[in-house]
Amino acid sequence: MTTIRLGMIGAGQIAAFTAREFARHPDCRIVAVADPSTERASALARSTGAENVHNDADTLLDRDDIDAVYIAVPNMLHEPVATAALNAGKHVLLDKPFAVNADGAENVIAAARRNERILMIGMNQRFEAGVQRARQLCQAGRFGGIYHVKAYWRRRAGIPRLGSWFTNRATSGGGALLDIGVHVLDVALHLLDNFRPVSVSGATFTRFGNRGLGEGGWGRSERTFDTFDVDDFATALIRLEGGVVVSLEAAWALHQSRGNDHDVLLYGEDAGMAVYAGELFEPGEGGAYRVIQNPEAPPPAYPHGSRAEHFVNVLLEREAPIIDLDQALTVQRLLDAIYTSAAGNREVLL
Ligand SMILES: NC(=O)c1ccc[n+]([C@@H]2O[C@H](COP(=O)([O-])OP(=O)(O)OC[C@H]3O[C@@H](n4cnc5c(N)ncnc54)[C@H](O)[C@@H]3O)[C@@H](O)[C@H]2O)c1
C-alpha cells in the first residue's frame, strides 16, 4: 500500500478534529463518511473531500475501496462497530475508551487477531508534546525510581451534553472516569512503563449532572435521555507491581478554582515532573532547589504529535505501533475494577 483509503464511522465532534489530522498526512485519503445523521455526515464529507456519504456503518464497510476505518461513535457501539469493521477486513483506529467493559475489549481484540487486521485504540494523549518529553526523560532515568504518580483531569463544568449518550450508562458505560480518567490513567502507566496492576480502591460520585448542573459544550449527538446515571467524579488508588502507587481523579464537574485542571505528576527519588505543565523539579547546586521549565529532552519519537498520522504510518509500515492492545486491555480492566470497587465499597485485587 502506498496510500491509505480511509472511511470515517461517526461524524460527531471528535471526528471533525481527527479528520484534520488524517488530512495532514500526504498518503491518506478520506473516501467515505458514515453517520445516521445525514447532516453531520455530509458536513464532514464536505470538509474532508470525501465523495461518499452513508447513513449506516455496514454500507461503508461493504465498500472495497476502503483499507481502514476510524471509529468515533457512542461508547456502547465501539465493540459491535469495531468487530464488524475487522470482520469486513478493514484496519481500525478506534477512539477511546476501548469498550464499555473489558469483556467487550477482549471480543474486539479477538476479531482483530482472527482477521489479521491492525487494531489501534486512539490514545491521543500519548502523542502530546509534554507526554513525549516526559517519556524520553523517564527512559533516560532522569527521575530515579518513580514511586508515586498523581494523574488528574478535573473540569469545573465540563459534562458533555446533558441528556446525550454520554450521560446515560446504557449508552456510555460510565461517566467522567471512562471519558477523561482513561486518558490520564493510560498516560501514567505509559510513562511508568508498568501495566501490571495489583489492586484498586475506587470511589465514584454523581453530584452535578443529576441536578442538571455542570454541563460543558462537548458532543454533537441528540439529547435523548432524561436521567443522568453516570459518575461526574471518580477517584482511585492503584497499586502496581513493584510497589508504585498511582492516584487518579477524573471530574466532569467540581467546585474548584480552575475551569480545567489537568496534569500527570511524577514523583521519583531524584526528580519530579508536572508532565503537561512541562516543569521538572530537582535539587540544584549548593543545596538550592530548582524548577526547570520545558526541560531539554531527546527529540520526540512522534514529531507529528498525532494518533491519526501514527496509525497511517503504522499501516504503511513506517512506524512501529506505540499503542499496545494488551496495555489498552489492562487500562479497561482497571476502569472496570474502579467501578466494581466503588460499587462494593471495597478494594479489588487484580
Ligand atoms: N480521544 C479523545 O480525546 C476523544 C474526545 C472526544 C470523544 N472521544 C470519543 O469519540 C467517540 C465519539 O465522541 P464524540 O464526542 O464525537 O460524540 P458525538 O456525540 O459528538 O458524536 C457521535 C457521533 O456518532 C454517530 N453515531 C451514532 N451511532 C452511529 C452508528 N451506528 N454508526 C455511525 N455513526 C453513529 C452520532 O450520530 C454522532 O454524530 C466517543 O467514544 C468518545 O469517547 C474521544
PDBQT file of the ligand as one rigid body, heavy atoms in Angstrom, charges set to zero:
ROOT
HETATM    1  N1  LIG A 401      -9.674  10.939  22.057  1.00  0.00    +0.000 N 
HETATM    2  C1  LIG A 401     -10.349  11.935  22.576  1.00  0.00    +0.000 C 
HETATM    3  O1  LIG A 401      -9.800  12.846  23.172  1.00  0.00    +0.000 OA
HETATM    4  C2  LIG A 401     -11.847  11.945  22.428  1.00  0.00    +0.000 A 
HETATM    5  C3  LIG A 401     -12.532  13.158  22.602  1.00  0.00    +0.000 A 
HETATM    6  C4  LIG A 401     -13.912  13.136  22.460  1.00  0.00    +0.000 A 
HETATM    7  C5  LIG A 401     -14.590  11.969  22.181  1.00  0.00    +0.000 A 
HETATM    8  N2  LIG A 401     -13.886  10.795  22.041  1.00  0.00    +0.000 N 
HETATM    9  C6  LIG A 401     -14.597   9.537  21.802  1.00  0.00    +0.000 C 
HETATM   10  O2  LIG A 401     -15.122   9.543  20.473  1.00  0.00    +0.000 OA
HETATM   11  C7  LIG A 401     -16.403   8.922  20.438  1.00  0.00    +0.000 C 
HETATM   12  C8  LIG A 401     -17.409   9.919  19.867  1.00  0.00    +0.000 C 
HETATM   13  O3  LIG A 401     -17.438  11.061  20.694  1.00  0.00    +0.000 OA
HETATM   14  P1  LIG A 401     -17.944  12.486  20.156  1.00  0.00    +0.000 P 
HETATM   15  O4  LIG A 401     -17.501  13.466  21.174  1.00  0.00    +0.000 OA
HETATM   16  O5  LIG A 401     -17.556  12.703  18.764  1.00  0.00    +0.000 OA
HETATM   17  O6  LIG A 401     -19.519  12.269  20.286  1.00  0.00    +0.000 OA
HETATM   18  P2  LIG A 401     -20.694  12.932  19.436  1.00  0.00    +0.000 P 
HETATM   19  O7  LIG A 401     -21.923  12.642  20.168  1.00  0.00    +0.000 OA
HETATM   20  O8  LIG A 401     -20.356  14.339  19.076  1.00  0.00    +0.000 OA
HETATM   21  O9  LIG A 401     -20.660  12.094  18.063  1.00  0.00    +0.000 OA
HETATM   22  C9  LIG A 401     -21.006  10.731  17.961  1.00  0.00    +0.000 C 
HETATM   23  C10 LIG A 401     -21.497  10.514  16.527  1.00  0.00    +0.000 C 
HETATM   24  O10 LIG A 401     -21.698   9.113  16.310  1.00  0.00    +0.000 OA
HETATM   25  C11 LIG A 401     -22.857   8.986  15.479  1.00  0.00    +0.000 C 
HETATM   26  N3  LIG A 401     -23.360   7.621  15.504  1.00  0.00    +0.000 N 
HETATM   27  C12 LIG A 401     -24.219   7.062  16.381  1.00  0.00    +0.000 A 
HETATM   28  N4  LIG A 401     -24.425   5.774  16.034  1.00  0.00    +0.000 NA
HETATM   29  C13 LIG A 401     -23.707   5.532  14.923  1.00  0.00    +0.000 A 
HETATM   30  C14 LIG A 401     -23.511   4.385  14.090  1.00  0.00    +0.000 A 
HETATM   31  N5  LIG A 401     -24.118   3.223  14.347  1.00  0.00    +0.000 N 
HETATM   32  N6  LIG A 401     -22.705   4.483  13.011  1.00  0.00    +0.000 NA
HETATM   33  C15 LIG A 401     -22.098   5.655  12.721  1.00  0.00    +0.000 A 
HETATM   34  N7  LIG A 401     -22.241   6.772  13.488  1.00  0.00    +0.000 NA
HETATM   35  C16 LIG A 401     -23.023   6.701  14.582  1.00  0.00    +0.000 A 
HETATM   36  C17 LIG A 401     -23.799  10.035  16.047  1.00  0.00    +0.000 C 
HETATM   37  O11 LIG A 401     -24.857  10.316  15.156  1.00  0.00    +0.000 OA
HETATM   38  C18 LIG A 401     -22.840  11.195  16.244  1.00  0.00    +0.000 C 
HETATM   39  O12 LIG A 401     -22.737  12.008  15.093  1.00  0.00    +0.000 OA
HETATM   40  C19 LIG A 401     -16.706   8.501  21.867  1.00  0.00    +0.000 C 
HETATM   41  O13 LIG A 401     -16.393   7.155  22.054  1.00  0.00    +0.000 OA
HETATM   42  C20 LIG A 401     -15.787   9.366  22.726  1.00  0.00    +0.000 C 
HETATM   43  O14 LIG A 401     -15.390   8.739  23.915  1.00  0.00    +0.000 OA
HETATM   44  C21 LIG A 401     -12.537  10.787  22.147  1.00  0.00    +0.000 A 
ENDROOT
TORSDOF 0
